[in-house]
Amino acid sequence: MGGPQLKLVPVDGAEPRPLAEYAEQAYLDYSMYVILDRALPHLGDGLKPVQRRIVYAMSELGLAATAKPRKSARTIGDVIGKFHPHGDAACYEAMVHLAQPFAYRHPLVDGHGNFGAVDDPKSFAAMRYTEARLTAYAQTLLAELAQGTVEWADNFDGTLKEPQRLPAPLPNLLINGSSGIAVGMSTDIPPHNMRELAVAVERLAKSPGMSLGKLCSLVPGPDFPTGGQLITPQEELREIYRKGHGVMRLRASFRREDSLIVIHELPWQVSGSRVLEQIARQMNAKRLPMLETLRDESDHENPVRLILEPRSSRVDADAVMAHLFATTDLERSVRVNLNVIGQDGRPRVRDLRGLLLEWLAFRRATLRRRLKHREEQVSQRLHVLEGLMIAYLNLDEVIRIVRYEDDPKAQLMAGFNLSAEQADGILNIRLRNLARIEEEKLLAEQEKLEAERGELRSTLADSAKFDQLMISEFRELATAHGDERRTRIVDGAPAAQAFQEEDVAPAEALTVVLSRHGFARAGKGHELDSAALGYRPGDELLCDLRCQSNQQVVLLSSEGRVYTLPAHSLPSARTLGEPLSSRFNVADGAVWIGLMGGGPDGSWLVCATGGHGFIAATGKLYSRSRAGKAFLRLAEGSEPMPPAAVPEAGSRVAVASSDGRLLLFPVQELPESAAARGVLLMGLKKGERLAAATVIGARDRLGVHCGKRRMTLRGQALEDYAGKRARRGRLLPRGWRNNVTRLAREAFRGG
């Protein structure tokens, strides 16, 4: 209680305010300062204040494109000392950004020395080591500055004047783009092609009602300095330009050189060294076993040249790149937000058409001010010339007044009815200019200026002539400074697709074994004797499948659903297997029917005891869900039968009925489907069902199993059972009827 007490002392003229109200107003003031004076560009010249001040300060230092460059420290000193009282490091970084050809489509600063690299834009040297001057394009932004085209304002200390805007003759905002983060808003404007924009503003000047669709045909999309591919569909690009914001997708460009894959263009603002690190990390993790080596051959002539060397010439380069597009920065998103400060001084998101129309209004106002300023200069000079002509006509009297009168200016104004400007013009004549030839020069100059003033007034009065002048300047500048498009717009580009685990796993021969109780395992090689393996008590072999370790295995259940698992994920055949119930959600009471697999291009015969079936492509059976997916539609009382592989073109389906009939017909008579009931395979009477089914090749034999007995059919004996699909078939010999348990394909071995 006895400590020092805080006492508020009133100050004369101060008005007490609540702290909350003061803090709110202070934050709003700060927000508006960041938005208007730091982070967002102006629609007119496309520059932020610091960029505008850098360009203007360099012009004041005489650093034209043809001048000798000066130390960057000298330039930054002028910028922060005269116009931009902020940190020199931040100001120099802004200047470096204006000089980077990989950041700006048309740089404004010509930097000499280390101004950063694509891999590390902030690796530039200190400003005491580098030199800079303006580029020829930057001078176009300044060319009309002294022609009465812009408003001027005091600098921060009121000792100098600086332009509030630069009189940009082309929409620099879209040519070079801009990005920035303010308080509560941001801007992300990608760069575009100068020639395309020049044509667009020309057409828009002639037809202000042009639709956005026609405008987008002239400006199809951004044009980034690093090239690459723009893979966003045209419809999405138009929607982005219509709303003024959205996301675009950029992708690197590559080509094949013999067996090598050469990446020669990267997406905008992507580091080549980072891409190499990402690819190398995957190679070390064995995610890219098809690549042998990786190296960077970039140099001065080839700024981007990343080499991927496959292990074999058979490697699919498109598949490798599709994987890299999905897993590295070789494909990236570019955010678009056309949020700029308009002519009214307020920030707002604009669509492409509205932005260009507003810029055209800015350009028209600038050009009109330039012409009026020139007309005033010409009129003023003509006014002075009129006085000079009066002086030459009365040369003796003028000489007398100048020689003998105490106030020659007043005497000249009174004696010849001259204005002050005319009198000053006469008094400023040098003695040697009183020759007769000078009078003739004045007459010629007067005639020339009269013609120029007439042309200026005609242009200002005629809107068509005015627009024609503006358009001719668009064309001239685009021809002088524009270039061809670098970023290719690819509509319908293939999607990025990362490799699945089985795609990069080594391909080894496997035999997948499934027991009747639902335990699965896999043994190496295709010579495995599945029946000789050990099984749990009461369990036995249901079926096996020969495949590769990098392939998928499809399981068919009695409820007609299919389930998928990678072959390499199964435990070794030395174990008793893994219960499939731990991997899948299978309905109670459902049992496993059979296995399908091999490559995704393979085909399988799938049928049910009710007599219907179809052909299914392996690749269309895959499912990532634990619940599998519906596959075979079953009639009431019908059950799935073990699937049979289709070995080759020209194969035949063999089906046997429960009453001992056998039928063979071409596999082409069955439709291919991904999920169906199928068509009738064999004509069955009431109470009959399919007992067995398989597919045999054109030269294969057919094994007919009846319990432990087996009969082999080949040649004419096999052809006797051939017919059309859905027929009844032919009865098997006595003793083989009503007892068929399995039909087996016995592959032709030659001989």
Disulfide bonds with the S-S distance in Angstrom:
none
